[in-house]
């Protein structure tokens, strides 16, 4: 009887450990996905700003000619 009870307690504790690990992995995976998306938008906005400045400089050159 004691062995069965001990086995059940161990199984319950292992279940909590596995579910906690899965939640941590899920959180870490979501964090990396959001970070990757944020980095993508940051690079895109930097390129757009660089392009905008280049166009603005060309426009000023054309107007001054």
KOLMITI-326350 format. One line per 4 residues: their letters; for each residue y, x, z of C-alpha. Coordinates in nm, 4 decimals, decimal comma, padded with zeros to 6 digits, m for minus. Each point is the difference from the previous one (the first is absolute). Example, Ala and Ser with C-alpha at 12.3 -4.5 7.8 and 13.67 -1.06 7.14 Angstrom:
BEGIN
AS> m00,4500:01,2300:00,7800  00,3440:00,1370:m00,0660
//
This chain:
BEGIN
XXXX> 00,0000:00,0000:00,0000  00,2391:00,2816:00,0902  m00,0733:00,1734:m00,3287  00,0807:m00,3137:m00,2014
XXXX> 00,3231:m00,0520:00,1928  00,0974:00,3659:m00,0486  m00,0801:m00,0268:m00,3709  00,2191:m00,3108:m00,0367
XXXX> 00,2916:00,1659:00,1822  m00,0270:00,3057:m00,2259  m00,0082:m00,2200:m00,3106  00,3117:m00,1896:00,1120
XXXX> 00,1875:00,3229:00,0717  m00,1013:00,1441:m00,3378  00,1262:m00,3164:m00,1674  00,3420:00,0432:00,1621
XXXX> 00,0112:00,3656:m00,1014  m00,0876:m00,0754:m00,3631  00,2528:m00,2826:m00,0305  00,2751:00,2167:00,1544
XXXX> m00,0772:00,2832:m00,2437  00,0121:m00,2386:m00,2970  00,3382:m00,1336:00,1129  00,1380:00,3547:00,0310
XXXX> m00,1293:00,0926:m00,3460  00,1456:m00,3201:m00,1418  00,3382:00,0729:00,1614  00,0007:00,3596:m00,1231
XXXX> m00,0961:m00,1079:m00,3516  00,2778:m00,2601:m00,0093  00,2497:00,2596:00,1290  m00,0904:00,2435:m00,2779
XXXX> 00,0222:m00,2737:m00,2646  00,3468:m00,1025:00,1198  00,1100:00,3647:00,0194  m00,1218:00,0634:m00,3549
XXXX> 00,1850:m00,3070:m00,1263  00,3160:00,1018:00,1872  m00,0146:00,3500:m00,1490  m00,0441:m00,1484:m00,3478
XXXX> 00,3079:m00,2220:00,0378  00,1997:00,2888:00,1457  m00,0803:00,2218:m00,2982  00,0747:m00,2818:m00,2436
XXXX> 00,3378:m00,0724:00,1595  00,0889:00,3710:m00,0030  m00,0810:00,0181:m00,3721  00,2045:m00,3148:m00,0688
XXXX> 00,2964:00,1406:00,1898  m00,0299:00,3300:m00,1868  m00,0143:m00,1881:m00,3319  00,2996:m00,2143:00,1002
XXXX> 00,2074:00,3082:00,0831  m00,0960:00,1599:m00,3324  00,1050:m00,3117:m00,1905  00,3243:m00,0186:00,1946
XXXX> 00,0817:00,3637:m00,0817  m00,0688:m00,0588:m00,3708  00,2197:m00,3094:00,0033  00,2859:00,1953:00,1593
XXXX> m00,0391:00,2720:m00,2641  00,0132:m00,2569:m00,2809  00,3064:m00,1691:00,1470  00,1825:00,3337:00,0456
X> m00,0636:00,1075:m00,3614
//
